[in-house]
Amino acid sequence: MKESKTYRVRADIVSKIIERTVKYVSEEEEIVEEAEIVNAMIRIGLKEAENKDIKEYLELRENNEIK
């Protein structure tokens, strides 16, 4: 079953996505939508992220080290 879903992304991550999109376009000379950059990054990250990484992120959020 193919399904798409909308997620809320933090502002600092959005800025990095925009930077990464600009870098891709300038280096590859090919227009690409930001969503494709996000999908590529998630695809790679999902393979590498472990539960300890998620716990670390949640602890940083809980301690207000990430806003």
PDB file of N, CA, C and O in Angstrom:
ATOM      1  N   MET A   1       0.837  -1.175   0.000  1.00  0.00           N
ATOM      2  CA  MET A   1       0.000   0.000   0.000  1.00  0.00           C
ATOM      3  C   MET A   1       0.888   1.246   0.000  1.00  0.00           C
ATOM      4  O   MET A   1       1.717   1.418   0.893  1.00  0.00           O
ATOM      5  N   LYS A   2       0.718   2.093  -0.977  1.00  0.00           N
ATOM      6  CA  LYS A   2       1.478   3.337  -1.047  1.00  0.00           C
ATOM      7  C   LYS A   2       0.690   4.428  -0.342  1.00  0.00           C
ATOM      8  O   LYS A   2      -0.495   4.635  -0.600  1.00  0.00           O
ATOM      9  N   GLU A   3       1.377   5.115   0.550  1.00  0.00           N
ATOM     10  CA  GLU A   3       0.725   6.159   1.316  1.00  0.00           C
ATOM     11  C   GLU A   3       1.729   7.278   1.553  1.00  0.00           C
ATOM     12  O   GLU A   3       2.901   7.022   1.829  1.00  0.00           O
ATOM     13  N   SER A   4       1.272   8.499   1.446  1.00  0.00           N
ATOM     14  CA  SER A   4       2.133   9.626   1.792  1.00  0.00           C
ATOM     15  C   SER A   4       1.561  10.290   3.030  1.00  0.00           C
ATOM     16  O   SER A   4       0.377  10.153   3.337  1.00  0.00           O
ATOM     17  N   LYS A   5       2.426  11.016   3.743  1.00  0.00           N
ATOM     18  CA  LYS A   5       2.010  11.639   4.982  1.00  0.00           C
ATOM     19  C   LYS A   5       2.775  12.939   5.140  1.00  0.00           C
ATOM     20  O   LYS A   5       3.930  13.044   4.728  1.00  0.00           O
ATOM     21  N   THR A   6       2.141  13.911   5.727  1.00  0.00           N
ATOM     22  CA  THR A   6       2.775  15.201   5.981  1.00  0.00           C
ATOM     23  C   THR A   6       3.296  15.218   7.411  1.00  0.00           C
ATOM     24  O   THR A   6       2.599  14.818   8.344  1.00  0.00           O
ATOM     25  N   TYR A   7       4.535  15.687   7.572  1.00  0.00           N
ATOM     26  CA  TYR A   7       5.144  15.803   8.892  1.00  0.00           C
ATOM     27  C   TYR A   7       5.556  17.245   9.132  1.00  0.00           C
ATOM     28  O   TYR A   7       5.870  17.974   8.190  1.00  0.00           O
ATOM     29  N   ARG A   8       5.554  17.650  10.379  1.00  0.00           N
ATOM     30  CA  ARG A   8       6.040  18.974  10.752  1.00  0.00           C
ATOM     31  C   ARG A   8       7.549  18.864  10.958  1.00  0.00           C
ATOM     32  O   ARG A   8       8.022  17.991  11.685  1.00  0.00           O
ATOM     33  N   VAL A   9       8.291  19.746  10.321  1.00  0.00           N
ATOM     34  CA  VAL A   9       9.740  19.728  10.398  1.00  0.00           C
ATOM     35  C   VAL A   9      10.191  21.010  11.100  1.00  0.00           C
ATOM     36  O   VAL A   9       9.702  22.100  10.802  1.00  0.00           O
ATOM     37  N   ARG A  10      11.116  20.862  12.021  1.00  0.00           N
ATOM     38  CA  ARG A  10      11.614  22.017  12.777  1.00  0.00           C
ATOM     39  C   ARG A  10      12.281  23.021  11.852  1.00  0.00           C
ATOM     40  O   ARG A  10      12.843  22.651  10.821  1.00  0.00           O
ATOM     41  N   ALA A  11      12.217  24.296  12.228  1.00  0.00           N
ATOM     42  CA  ALA A  11      12.723  25.384  11.390  1.00  0.00           C
ATOM     43  C   ALA A  11      14.203  25.245  11.071  1.00  0.00           C
ATOM     44  O   ALA A  11      14.613  25.531   9.946  1.00  0.00           O
ATOM     45  N   ASP A  12      15.017  24.815  12.029  1.00  0.00           N
ATOM     46  CA  ASP A  12      16.453  24.685  11.759  1.00  0.00           C
ATOM     47  C   ASP A  12      16.729  23.584  10.747  1.00  0.00           C
ATOM     48  O   ASP A  12      17.684  23.666   9.975  1.00  0.00           O
ATOM     49  N   ILE A  13      15.897  22.561  10.753  1.00  0.00           N
ATOM     50  CA  ILE A  13      16.056  21.484   9.777  1.00  0.00           C
ATOM     51  C   ILE A  13      15.596  21.959   8.404  1.00  0.00           C
ATOM     52  O   ILE A  13      16.198  21.605   7.390  1.00  0.00           O
ATOM     53  N   VAL A  14      14.535  22.757   8.368  1.00  0.00           N
ATOM     54  CA  VAL A  14      14.067  23.313   7.093  1.00  0.00           C
ATOM     55  C   VAL A  14      15.174  24.143   6.455  1.00  0.00           C
ATOM     56  O   VAL A  14      15.399  24.060   5.247  1.00  0.00           O
ATOM     57  N   SER A  15      15.860  24.939   7.258  1.00  0.00           N
ATOM     58  CA  SER A  15      16.970  25.746   6.738  1.00  0.00           C
ATOM     59  C   SER A  15      18.051  24.875   6.124  1.00  0.00           C
ATOM     60  O   SER A  15      18.598  25.205   5.072  1.00  0.00           O
ATOM     61  N   LYS A  16      18.358  23.764   6.779  1.00  0.00           N
ATOM     62  CA  LYS A  16      19.378  22.848   6.265  1.00  0.00           C
ATOM     63  C   LYS A  16      18.904  22.162   4.979  1.00  0.00           C
ATOM     64  O   LYS A  16      19.701  21.900   4.077  1.00  0.00           O
ATOM     65  N   ILE A  17      17.623  21.879   4.905  1.00  0.00           N
ATOM     66  CA  ILE A  17      17.069  21.273   3.689  1.00  0.00           C
ATOM     67  C   ILE A  17      17.191  22.245   2.520  1.00  0.00           C
ATOM     68  O   ILE A  17      17.562  21.856   1.413  1.00  0.00           O
ATOM     69  N   ILE A  18      16.879  23.503   2.777  1.00  0.00           N
ATOM     70  CA  ILE A  18      16.999  24.518   1.726  1.00  0.00           C
ATOM     71  C   ILE A  18      18.454  24.633   1.277  1.00  0.00           C
ATOM     72  O   ILE A  18      18.734  24.678   0.079  1.00  0.00           O
ATOM     73  N   GLU A  19      19.381  24.683   2.235  1.00  0.00           N
ATOM     74  CA  GLU A  19      20.809  24.753   1.903  1.00  0.00           C
ATOM     75  C   GLU A  19      21.232  23.550   1.063  1.00  0.00           C
ATOM     76  O   GLU A  19      21.965  23.691   0.084  1.00  0.00           O
ATOM     77  N   ARG A  20      20.765  22.375   1.452  1.00  0.00           N
ATOM     78  CA  ARG A  20      21.142  21.144   0.747  1.00  0.00           C
ATOM     79  C   ARG A  20      20.555  21.124  -0.654  1.00  0.00           C
ATOM     80  O   ARG A  20      21.187  20.638  -1.592  1.00  0.00           O
ATOM     81  N   THR A  21      19.339  21.654  -0.796  1.00  0.00           N
ATOM     82  CA  THR A  21      18.700  21.729  -2.107  1.00  0.00           C
ATOM     83  C   THR A  21      19.485  22.657  -3.028  1.00  0.00           C
ATOM     84  O   THR A  21      19.740  22.323  -4.185  1.00  0.00           O
ATOM     85  N   VAL A  22      19.865  23.820  -2.512  1.00  0.00           N
ATOM     86  CA  VAL A  22      20.645  24.781  -3.301  1.00  0.00           C
ATOM     87  C   VAL A  22      21.981  24.164  -3.709  1.00  0.00           C
ATOM     88  O   VAL A  22      22.423  24.326  -4.846  1.00  0.00           O
ATOM     89  N   LYS A  23      22.618  23.458  -2.780  1.00  0.00           N
ATOM     90  CA  LYS A  23      23.896  22.805  -3.082  1.00  0.00           C
ATOM     91  C   LYS A  23      23.722  21.778  -4.207  1.00  0.00           C
ATOM     92  O   LYS A  23      24.524  21.729  -5.140  1.00  0.00           O
ATOM     93  N   TYR A  24      22.669  20.961  -4.110  1.00  0.00           N
ATOM     94  CA  TYR A  24      22.420  19.953  -5.140  1.00  0.00           C
ATOM     95  C   TYR A  24      22.207  20.608  -6.501  1.00  0.00           C
ATOM     96  O   TYR A  24      22.807  20.205  -7.497  1.00  0.00           O
ATOM     97  N   VAL A  25      21.352  21.614  -6.531  1.00  0.00           N
ATOM     98  CA  VAL A  25      21.027  22.285  -7.793  1.00  0.00           C
ATOM     99  C   VAL A  25      22.272  22.920  -8.396  1.00  0.00           C
ATOM    100  O   VAL A  25      22.495  22.818  -9.602  1.00  0.00           O
ATOM    101  N   SER A  26      23.085  23.574  -7.574  1.00  0.00           N
ATOM    102  CA  SER A  26      24.271  24.244  -8.110  1.00  0.00           C
ATOM    103  C   SER A  26      25.335  23.253  -8.570  1.00  0.00           C
ATOM    104  O   SER A  26      26.015  23.495  -9.567  1.00  0.00           O
ATOM    105  N   GLU A  27      25.485  22.144  -7.858  1.00  0.00           N
ATOM    106  CA  GLU A  27      26.508  21.166  -8.228  1.00  0.00           C
ATOM    107  C   GLU A  27      26.079  20.258  -9.373  1.00  0.00           C
ATOM    108  O   GLU A  27      26.882  19.935 -10.248  1.00  0.00           O
ATOM    109  N   GLU A  28      24.837  19.854  -9.368  1.00  0.00           N
ATOM    110  CA  GLU A  28      24.348  18.906 -10.361  1.00  0.00           C
ATOM    111  C   GLU A  28      23.690  19.591 -11.555  1.00  0.00           C
ATOM    112  O   GLU A  28      23.429  18.962 -12.580  1.00  0.00           O
ATOM    113  N   GLU A  29      23.425  20.884 -11.408  1.00  0.00           N
ATOM    114  CA  GLU A  29      22.754  21.661 -12.453  1.00  0.00           C
ATOM    115  C   GLU A  29      21.438  21.005 -12.876  1.00  0.00           C
ATOM    116  O   GLU A  29      21.113  20.910 -14.059  1.00  0.00           O
ATOM    117  N   GLU A  30      20.712  20.568 -11.883  1.00  0.00           N
ATOM    118  CA  GLU A  30      19.419  19.901 -12.096  1.00  0.00           C
ATOM    119  C   GLU A  30      18.453  20.392 -11.024  1.00  0.00           C
ATOM    120  O   GLU A  30      18.771  20.366  -9.835  1.00  0.00           O
ATOM    121  N   ILE A  31      17.290  20.833 -11.441  1.00  0.00           N
ATOM    122  CA  ILE A  31      16.274  21.304 -10.502  1.00  0.00           C
ATOM    123  C   ILE A  31      15.655  20.099  -9.797  1.00  0.00           C
ATOM    124  O   ILE A  31      15.318  19.095 -10.425  1.00  0.00           O
ATOM    125  N   VAL A  32      15.516  20.222  -8.496  1.00  0.00           N
ATOM    126  CA  VAL A  32      14.911  19.157  -7.711  1.00  0.00           C
ATOM    127  C   VAL A  32      14.059  19.805  -6.623  1.00  0.00           C
ATOM    128  O   VAL A  32      14.418  20.854  -6.087  1.00  0.00           O
ATOM    129  N   GLU A  33      12.943  19.184  -6.304  1.00  0.00           N
ATOM    130  CA  GLU A  33      12.067  19.705  -5.260  1.00  0.00           C
ATOM    131  C   GLU A  33      12.660  19.398  -3.891  1.00  0.00           C
ATOM    132  O   GLU A  33      13.330  18.383  -3.703  1.00  0.00           O
ATOM    133  N   GLU A  34      12.405  20.284  -2.948  1.00  0.00           N
ATOM    134  CA  GLU A  34      12.891  20.069  -1.580  1.00  0.00           C
ATOM    135  C   GLU A  34      12.392  18.742  -1.030  1.00  0.00           C
ATOM    136  O   GLU A  34      13.113  18.063  -0.298  1.00  0.00           O
ATOM    137  N   ALA A  35      11.172  18.369  -1.373  1.00  0.00           N
ATOM    138  CA  ALA A  35      10.610  17.111  -0.876  1.00  0.00           C
ATOM    139  C   ALA A  35      11.462  15.916  -1.294  1.00  0.00           C
ATOM    140  O   ALA A  35      11.581  14.948  -0.543  1.00  0.00           O
ATOM    141  N   GLU A  36      12.051  15.975  -2.479  1.00  0.00           N
ATOM    142  CA  GLU A  36      12.897  14.864  -2.935  1.00  0.00           C
ATOM    143  C   GLU A  36      14.183  14.799  -2.119  1.00  0.00           C
ATOM    144  O   GLU A  36      14.681  13.711  -1.827  1.00  0.00           O
ATOM    145  N   ILE A  37      14.719  15.952  -1.753  1.00  0.00           N
ATOM    146  CA  ILE A  37      15.897  15.990  -0.884  1.00  0.00           C
ATOM    147  C   ILE A  37      15.551  15.379   0.468  1.00  0.00           C
ATOM    148  O   ILE A  37      16.311  14.574   1.005  1.00  0.00           O
ATOM    149  N   VAL A  38      14.398  15.764   1.018  1.00  0.00           N
ATOM    150  CA  VAL A  38      13.955  15.220   2.306  1.00  0.00           C
ATOM    151  C   VAL A  38      13.776  13.711   2.211  1.00  0.00           C
ATOM    152  O   VAL A  38      14.229  12.975   3.088  1.00  0.00           O
ATOM    153  N   ASN A  39      13.121  13.249   1.156  1.00  0.00           N
ATOM    154  CA  ASN A  39      12.914  11.804   0.996  1.00  0.00           C
ATOM    155  C   ASN A  39      14.233  11.054   0.908  1.00  0.00           C
ATOM    156  O   ASN A  39      14.377   9.984   1.500  1.00  0.00           O
ATOM    157  N   ALA A  40      15.194  11.600   0.180  1.00  0.00           N
ATOM    158  CA  ALA A  40      16.506  10.950   0.067  1.00  0.00           C
ATOM    159  C   ALA A  40      17.195  10.893   1.421  1.00  0.00           C
ATOM    160  O   ALA A  40      17.772   9.869   1.786  1.00  0.00           O
ATOM    161  N   MET A  41      17.136  11.993   2.166  1.00  0.00           N
ATOM    162  CA  MET A  41      17.788  12.039   3.473  1.00  0.00           C
ATOM    163  C   MET A  41      17.126  11.094   4.465  1.00  0.00           C
ATOM    164  O   MET A  41      17.807  10.428   5.245  1.00  0.00           O
ATOM    165  N   ILE A  42      15.814  11.037   4.436  1.00  0.00           N
ATOM    166  CA  ILE A  42      15.095  10.125   5.335  1.00  0.00           C
ATOM    167  C   ILE A  42      15.430   8.682   4.974  1.00  0.00           C
ATOM    168  O   ILE A  42      15.676   7.856   5.853  1.00  0.00           O
ATOM    169  N   ARG A  43      15.437   8.389   3.696  1.00  0.00           N
ATOM    170  CA  ARG A  43      15.722   7.019   3.250  1.00  0.00           C
ATOM    171  C   ARG A  43      17.084   6.555   3.754  1.00  0.00           C
ATOM    172  O   ARG A  43      17.225   5.428   4.230  1.00  0.00           O
ATOM    173  N   ILE A  44      18.075   7.416   3.650  1.00  0.00           N
ATOM    174  CA  ILE A  44      19.414   7.072   4.132  1.00  0.00           C
ATOM    175  C   ILE A  44      19.427   7.008   5.654  1.00  0.00           C
ATOM    176  O   ILE A  44      19.976   6.075   6.240  1.00  0.00           O
ATOM    177  N   GLY A  45      18.815   8.008   6.290  1.00  0.00           N
ATOM    178  CA  GLY A  45      18.818   8.078   7.750  1.00  0.00           C
ATOM    179  C   GLY A  45      18.077   6.932   8.415  1.00  0.00           C
ATOM    180  O   GLY A  45      18.495   6.459   9.471  1.00  0.00           O
ATOM    181  N   LEU A  46      16.992   6.481   7.818  1.00  0.00           N
ATOM    182  CA  LEU A  46      16.227   5.383   8.408  1.00  0.00           C
ATOM    183  C   LEU A  46      17.038   4.102   8.470  1.00  0.00           C
ATOM    184  O   LEU A  46      16.862   3.289   9.377  1.00  0.00           O
ATOM    185  N   LYS A  47      17.923   3.926   7.505  1.00  0.00           N
ATOM    186  CA  LYS A  47      18.766   2.726   7.485  1.00  0.00           C
ATOM    187  C   LYS A  47      19.809   2.772   8.588  1.00  0.00           C
ATOM    188  O   LYS A  47      20.189   1.737   9.135  1.00  0.00           O
ATOM    189  N   GLU A  48      20.271   3.972   8.915  1.00  0.00           N
ATOM    190  CA  GLU A  48      21.391   4.125   9.841  1.00  0.00           C
ATOM    191  C   GLU A  48      20.973   4.437  11.270  1.00  0.00           C
ATOM    192  O   GLU A  48      21.700   4.100  12.205  1.00  0.00           O
ATOM    193  N   ALA A  49      19.821   5.073  11.464  1.00  0.00           N
ATOM    194  CA  ALA A  49      19.387   5.479  12.797  1.00  0.00           C
ATOM    195  C   ALA A  49      19.042   4.263  13.648  1.00  0.00           C
ATOM    196  O   ALA A  49      18.408   3.314  13.189  1.00  0.00           O
ATOM    197  N   GLU A  50      19.478   4.324  14.891  1.00  0.00           N
ATOM    198  CA  GLU A  50      19.181   3.247  15.843  1.00  0.00           C
ATOM    199  C   GLU A  50      18.356   3.831  16.982  1.00  0.00           C
ATOM    200  O   GLU A  50      18.234   5.049  17.106  1.00  0.00           O
ATOM    201  N   ASN A  51      17.797   2.967  17.804  1.00  0.00           N
ATOM    202  CA  ASN A  51      16.980   3.427  18.922  1.00  0.00           C
ATOM    203  C   ASN A  51      17.749   4.380  19.824  1.00  0.00           C
ATOM    204  O   ASN A  51      17.171   5.335  20.343  1.00  0.00           O
ATOM    205  N   LYS A  52      19.046   4.139  20.020  1.00  0.00           N
ATOM    206  CA  LYS A  52      19.848   5.013  20.884  1.00  0.00           C
ATOM    207  C   LYS A  52      19.890   6.430  20.314  1.00  0.00           C
ATOM    208  O   LYS A  52      19.921   7.398  21.074  1.00  0.00           O
ATOM    209  N   ASP A  53      19.891   6.563  18.996  1.00  0.00           N
ATOM    210  CA  ASP A  53      19.885   7.879  18.365  1.00  0.00           C
ATOM    211  C   ASP A  53      18.573   8.617  18.632  1.00  0.00           C
ATOM    212  O   ASP A  53      18.564   9.821  18.887  1.00  0.00           O
ATOM    213  N   ILE A  54      17.480   7.882  18.571  1.00  0.00           N
ATOM    214  CA  ILE A  54      16.165   8.466  18.826  1.00  0.00           C
ATOM    215  C   ILE A  54      16.061   8.877  20.292  1.00  0.00           C
ATOM    216  O   ILE A  54      15.564   9.960  20.601  1.00  0.00           O
ATOM    217  N   LYS A  55      16.527   8.015  21.192  1.00  0.00           N
ATOM    218  CA  LYS A  55      16.504   8.344  22.617  1.00  0.00           C
ATOM    219  C   LYS A  55      17.344   9.582  22.903  1.00  0.00           C
ATOM    220  O   LYS A  55      16.933  10.446  23.677  1.00  0.00           O
ATOM    221  N   GLU A  56      18.512   9.671  22.289  1.00  0.00           N
ATOM    222  CA  GLU A  56      19.374  10.831  22.483  1.00  0.00           C
ATOM    223  C   GLU A  56      18.663  12.107  22.033  1.00  0.00           C
ATOM    224  O   GLU A  56      18.704  13.120  22.730  1.00  0.00           O
ATOM    225  N   TYR A  57      18.020  12.060  20.883  1.00  0.00           N
ATOM    226  CA  TYR A  57      17.266  13.212  20.384  1.00  0.00           C
ATOM    227  C   TYR A  57      16.158  13.596  21.360  1.00  0.00           C
ATOM    228  O   TYR A  57      15.994  14.774  21.677  1.00  0.00           O
ATOM    229  N   LEU A  58      15.396  12.611  21.839  1.00  0.00           N
ATOM    230  CA  LEU A  58      14.297  12.887  22.758  1.00  0.00           C
ATOM    231  C   LEU A  58      14.796  13.496  24.069  1.00  0.00           C
ATOM    232  O   LEU A  58      14.151  14.380  24.633  1.00  0.00           O
ATOM    233  N   GLU A  59      15.945  13.020  24.551  1.00  0.00           N
ATOM    234  CA  GLU A  59      16.529  13.589  25.770  1.00  0.00           C
ATOM    235  C   GLU A  59      16.963  15.035  25.546  1.00  0.00           C
ATOM    236  O   GLU A  59      16.770  15.884  26.417  1.00  0.00           O
ATOM    237  N   LEU A  60      17.542  15.315  24.394  1.00  0.00           N
ATOM    238  CA  LEU A  60      17.931  16.690  24.074  1.00  0.00           C
ATOM    239  C   LEU A  60      16.710  17.596  24.038  1.00  0.00           C
ATOM    240  O   LEU A  60      16.752  18.724  24.529  1.00  0.00           O
ATOM    241  N   ARG A  61      15.624  17.102  23.456  1.00  0.00           N
ATOM    242  CA  ARG A  61      14.377  17.885  23.424  1.00  0.00           C
ATOM    243  C   ARG A  61      13.844  18.110  24.833  1.00  0.00           C
ATOM    244  O   ARG A  61      13.438  19.218  25.183  1.00  0.00           O
ATOM    245  N   GLU A  62      13.850  17.051  25.636  1.00  0.00           N
ATOM    246  CA  GLU A  62      13.341  17.138  26.991  1.00  0.00           C
ATOM    247  C   GLU A  62      14.141  18.137  27.838  1.00  0.00           C
ATOM    248  O   GLU A  62      13.581  18.832  28.685  1.00  0.00           O
ATOM    249  N   ASN A  63      15.457  18.199  27.598  1.00  0.00           N
ATOM    250  CA  ASN A  63      16.335  19.094  28.334  1.00  0.00           C
ATOM    251  C   ASN A  63      16.409  20.485  27.706  1.00  0.00           C
ATOM    252  O   ASN A  63      17.230  21.311  28.105  1.00  0.00           O
ATOM    253  N   ASN A  64      15.552  20.736  26.726  1.00  0.00           N
ATOM    254  CA  ASN A  64      15.503  22.023  26.009  1.00  0.00           C
ATOM    255  C   ASN A  64      16.832  22.386  25.353  1.00  0.00           C
ATOM    256  O   ASN A  64      17.134  23.564  25.166  1.00  0.00           O
ATOM    257  N   GLU A  65      17.617  21.384  25.008  1.00  0.00           N
ATOM    258  CA  GLU A  65      18.856  21.623  24.278  1.00  0.00           C
ATOM    259  C   GLU A  65      18.573  21.741  22.787  1.00  0.00           C
ATOM    260  O   GLU A  65      19.391  22.261  22.028  1.00  0.00           O
ATOM    261  N   ILE A  66      17.419  21.258  22.380  1.00  0.00           N
ATOM    262  CA  ILE A  66      16.911  21.416  21.026  1.00  0.00           C
ATOM    263  C   ILE A  66      15.542  22.052  21.170  1.00  0.00           C
ATOM    264  O   ILE A  66      14.700  21.574  21.930  1.00  0.00           O
ATOM    265  N   LYS A  67      15.327  23.123  20.444  1.00  0.00           N
ATOM    266  CA  LYS A  67      14.034  23.812  20.554  1.00  0.00           C
ATOM    267  C   LYS A  67      13.161  23.495  19.388  1.00  0.00           C
ATOM    268  O   LYS A  67      12.034  23.985  19.309  1.00  0.00           O
TER     269      LYS A  67
END
